[in-house]
Amino acid sequence: MKPKLLLIAAGGTGGHMFPAQALAETMLERGWRVKLSTDARGARYAGGFPQGVSIEEVASATFARGGALAKLTVPFRVLGGILSQLARMAFDRPAVVVGFGGYPSIPALSAAWMLRRPRMIHEANGVPGRVNRLFAARVDRVACGIWPTALPQGAQAVDTGNPVRRAVLDRAGAPYIPPGDYPMELLVIGGSQGARILSDVVPAAVALLPEGVRRNLRIAHQARDEDAVRASDAYAAAGVRVEIAPFFVDVPRRLSEAQLVISRAGASSVADISVIGRPSILIPFAQAMDDHQSANARALSQAEAAVVIPEKRLDAEALAGQMAAILDDAPSAARMAANALAAGKPDAVLRLAALVEDLAGERS
């Protein structure tokens, strides 16, 4: 008998693709077949998926980008993606369809709804995105990464937490070395697409740190290509060693070696930081829809595992003060690391996989 098929649909950012990858890894281990439905942009983030995952590119589009002419074509491109998915599902019917958000998940979820296939969505943030909000009452379950999540009426919500990739789980609870008078690792991540404000403010803040702290820093900074030279020059002027790249494929390793993490408060980043257990300074993205990154950061802030600086209050002096307070106080940094670890949910992917299998069993 052919193994059951799980169809995963996800959009083109790390926040959607990383939890999707975590579920794919687990379901393959449980003997399922797994397909990923995404668009060309999402396929660029699919390099970490296991080889056993079949990747299907489908047509999709958003009204949020492009000019007037591009916006006119959006409905036709989405319709084309839905028709393509209907044909594919008729040929190879999925046992369950799981959407992780983003416009590329619309075709698969729409086709699953039309064919009455078991389906659910995973919402990573405390406030759902547009696509997940649209489908929340049209799926059998909504798995929530942040609890509680503000969902539309009629949604069948389940608290699962945000699943993390196997590379993160392999580093879960890695021993933390508190800061001291020796080389210290600072990791700066602005989500899978970088963050310009961090490239402007973090180097300036590093320059304001006491010389005794600054001379020990080894910095890895994820920055957009257009910001990399400016950030590199600023770090060089501050006299610190830095490695800058638009995307680090080994973030789990870098997290496990870091004394401090400065990050946006994307759901996947917050989950990775907590499962590995590291002190952090979180700067929620001010333009995030419904300020969902502030909701994401709340749990680590309340656990005294992270310092949260709203973007409107972020400047070099404020950031340098918080960095120095953590890097100059080893016992406090160690407590923050322990608190972050206690707040993590390393079993989130197992909870999500159990929901998939329950849905398949209910309809079989």
DAURNOR-V626481 format. One line per field, one symbol per residue. phi: phi as a letter, one per 20 degrees, with the letter a starting at -180 (. if undefined). psi: psi as a letter, one per 40 degrees, with the letter a starting at -180 (. if undefined). burial: 1 if it has 16 or more other C-alpha atoms within 10 Angstrom, else 0. Layout:
phi: ???
psi: ???
burial: ???
This chain:
phi: .fffddddcbeecgfefffffgfggffffeneecdddbdfffffeefeffffeeddecfbacfecnefffffeggffffffffffgffffecfffbdcddongfefgfffffffelegbbcddfefcfffffffegedcfbcedfdcedfdffnfeecednefdfgffgfdgmggeeffaeagcedddcdnfdmbffffeefgffgfefggfeffefcddcecfgfdffffffffffemdebddbfbefdggffffeeebddbfdfgfffffffffncfbddcgffefgllfffffffffffeldbeddggfdebffffffffffefecgffffffffffffefcfegfffffffgffffffef
psi: hhiihhhhhiafiddddddddddddddddeeiihihhaadddddeedeiidehhhhhihiiieeiiadddddeddddddddddddddddddghidihhheiideedddddddddefihiiihhdidhiidddddedeeidihhhdhhihgiihehgihhdihiiidddddehfhhhhiiagihihhhhhfieeihddddddddddddeiiddddeehhhhhhiideeddddddddddefihihhidhhefddddddeidihhiifiddddddddddgiiihhgihdehhffdddddedddddefeihhhideehidddddddddddeegdddddddddddddeigeeddddddddddddddde.
burial: 0001111111111111111111111111000111111110011011001000101101111100000000000100111111111100100011111111111111111111100011111111111110111011111111111110101000111111111111011011110111100001111111110110111111111111100011111111111100110011011001010101011100111111111111111111111111111111111110000001111111111001111110100111101101110111010111111111111111011111101110110000
